[in-house]
Amino acid sequence: MRLILGPMQGVLDPLMRQLLSQINPYDYCVTEFIRVVDRRLPARVFYASSPELKHDGKTLNGTPVRVQLLGQDPEYLAENAALAVTLGSYGIDLNFGCPSKTVNGNKGGAVLLKDPDSMYQIIRAVRDSVPSRYPVSAKVRLGFDDCSSYQEIAAAVEEGGANEIVVHGRSKADAYEADTVRWDLIGDLVLRLNIPVIANGDIWHRDDALKCMKVTGTDSLMVCRGALHMPNLGAHIVKGQAPMCWREVLELILYYSDFEIKGDKGLYYPNRIKQWFRYLILQYPEAKKIFYKIRTIKDKNSILDLLNYSLSECIKPDESCFLLE
Ligand SMILES: Cc1cc2nc3c(=O)[nH]c(=O)nc-3n(C[C@H](O)[C@H](O)[C@H](O)COP(=O)(O)O)c2cc1C
C-alpha cells in the first residue's frame, strides 16, 4: 500500500513533517499550500514553505515532499509549478479543496469544484509546464454544495493530465462534519478512472485504513488529522505497530522541543504544542489534564518543566520504549 502524509495549513509545517516522517513510513508528504495569485513567486517563498527543497526535496530522513499550489490562474500556476520542480519538489499537488472564504472569494480552492472546466485548464497548463518525470496530482473534495458532480470533477482531473487524484470524501458544504465522509463515492471513482486514486478522510486507526481500502478498492491513502491524534499512525497502519502509549508521546513532544525554527522568538514551540494537544486529547485521555495546564503558559521552559514532570510521573526506572531510539 501507499500512505501519504497530507497537507494541513498552519499545522503540518516542515518541522512537524520532519518529526512525523522520522517515525512513520510515509511514502511522501505534501506541503501546506502556497498561494499563487498574479505573479511568479520568488524562490524564497518556496524554500520557506518547503526547506526540504534544499535537501533534494526530501525530509532529513529521506521522505519525498511535494509542493502544493493553490490558485485560479492557469498561466501563473504553471509558471510557479515549473519553478517548484526546478527547485527540487517531488512533483506538484494542486489544491481544489480549501474551504477558506478568503481563498474561495478569490476563486481559488474548493470554489473551483463548481467549475470543472477551469480545473481542467489549470491542470492541463501545469502538466504541460512540468517535465513528465515529475508527478502532478490534484486534491479535490467531492463537490461544493453537495456531492452531485463528483464524476465531472474527477473526469476534469484525469482529462487535464494529472497523474493521480487525491479525494477527500466530502463536499465543501460538509466541512469536516463527522459521518459525512463518502468512501463509497471514492470507490466509484476508482472504478471509473484510469489514474491512481488516493482516498482521504477520517482515517484515525488501522481499522479505518483497512475498511477504507476495502470500500474504495484503492491501496493509496492519505492521512492528516489522524497523524496528529496518533503520532505513529503511519507505522500503526503500515506495519501494525501498536499505537504509541502516552509516555512515548510525551517523550516525542519533548524531543520535538529541540527542533529549531530560524528567527523564532520562542513562541513557536508553545504555540505548536498547544495546537497539537488539541488533537492529542481526542486519542489520549491523559493529554486533557496537561492541556488545561499549559494552555495559558507562554514560556517554552515552563511548558517543558510541566511536560518533564508529567513524564516522570508515568515513567518507571529502566523503562524506555521510545520509538526514536
Ligand atoms: C487545519 C487544517 C488545515 C488544512 N490545510 C490544507 C491544505 O493546506 N491543503 C489541502 O489540500 N488540504 C488541507 N486540509 C485538508 C486535509 O488535507 C484533509 O483533506 C482533511 O483534513 C481530511 O483528511 P483527514 O480526515 O485525514 O484529516 C486541511 C485540514 C485541516 C483540518
The ligand as an SDF file (V2000), in Angstrom:
LIG
                    3D

 31 33  0  0  0  0  0  0  0  0999 V2000
   -6.2060   22.6660    9.9340 C   0  0  0  0  0  0  0  0  0  0  0  0
   -6.3210   22.0740    8.5550 C   0  0  0  0  0  0  0  0  0  0  0  0
   -5.5460   22.5800    7.5180 C   0  0  0  0  0  0  0  0  0  0  0  0
   -5.6470   22.0560    6.2260 C   0  0  0  0  0  0  0  0  0  0  0  0
   -4.8550   22.5500    5.2250 N   0  0  0  0  0  0  0  0  0  0  0  0
   -4.9260   22.0160    3.9680 C   0  0  0  0  0  0  0  0  0  0  0  0
   -4.0610   22.4700    2.9230 C   0  0  0  0  0  0  0  0  0  0  0  0
   -3.1990   23.3460    3.1010 O   0  0  0  0  0  0  0  0  0  0  0  0
   -4.2120   21.9080    1.6960 N   0  0  0  0  0  0  0  0  0  0  0  0
   -5.1490   20.9290    1.4450 C   0  0  0  0  0  0  0  0  0  0  0  0
   -5.2350   20.4440    0.3120 O   0  0  0  0  0  0  0  0  0  0  0  0
   -5.9400   20.4620    2.4270 N   0  0  0  0  0  0  0  0  0  0  0  0
   -5.8460   20.9750    3.6680 C   0  0  0  0  0  0  0  0  0  0  0  0
   -6.6290   20.4700    4.6730 N   0  0  0  0  0  0  0  0  0  0  0  0
   -7.4880   19.2940    4.3950 C   0  0  0  0  0  0  0  0  0  0  0  0
   -6.7150   17.9960    4.7070 C   0  0  0  0  0  0  0  0  0  0  0  0
   -5.6010   17.8690    3.8440 O   0  0  0  0  0  0  0  0  0  0  0  0
   -7.6110   16.7440    4.5790 C   0  0  0  0  0  0  0  0  0  0  0  0
   -8.1210   16.6880    3.2760 O   0  0  0  0  0  0  0  0  0  0  0  0
   -8.7650   16.7300    5.5640 C   0  0  0  0  0  0  0  0  0  0  0  0
   -8.3380   17.1300    6.8550 O   0  0  0  0  0  0  0  0  0  0  0  0
   -9.4040   15.3410    5.6560 C   0  0  0  0  0  0  0  0  0  0  0  0
   -8.4420   14.3740    5.9910 O   0  0  0  0  0  0  0  0  0  0  0  0
   -8.2950   13.7960    7.4970 P   0  0  0  0  0  0  0  0  0  0  0  0
   -9.6500   13.2880    7.9170 O   0  0  0  0  0  0  0  0  0  0  0  0
   -7.2520   12.7070    7.3770 O   0  0  0  0  0  0  0  0  0  0  0  0
   -7.8790   14.9450    8.3500 O   0  0  0  0  0  0  0  0  0  0  0  0
   -6.5540   20.9820    5.9640 C   0  0  0  0  0  0  0  0  0  0  0  0
   -7.3180   20.4650    7.0150 C   0  0  0  0  0  0  0  0  0  0  0  0
   -7.2150   20.9860    8.2950 C   0  0  0  0  0  0  0  0  0  0  0  0
   -8.0620   20.3930    9.4110 C   0  0  0  0  0  0  0  0  0  0  0  0
  1  2  1  0
  2  3  1  0
  2 30  2  0
  3  4  2  0
  4  5  1  0
  4 28  1  0
  5  6  2  0
  6  7  1  0
  6 13  1  0
  7  8  2  0
  7  9  1  0
  9 10  1  0
 10 11  2  0
 10 12  1  0
 12 13  2  0
 13 14  1  0
 14 15  1  0
 14 28  1  0
 15 16  1  0
 16 17  1  0
 16 18  1  0
 18 19  1  0
 18 20  1  0
 20 21  1  0
 20 22  1  0
 22 23  1  0
 23 24  1  0
 24 25  2  0
 24 26  1  0
 24 27  1  0
 28 29  2  0
 29 30  1  0
 30 31  1  0
M  END
$$$$
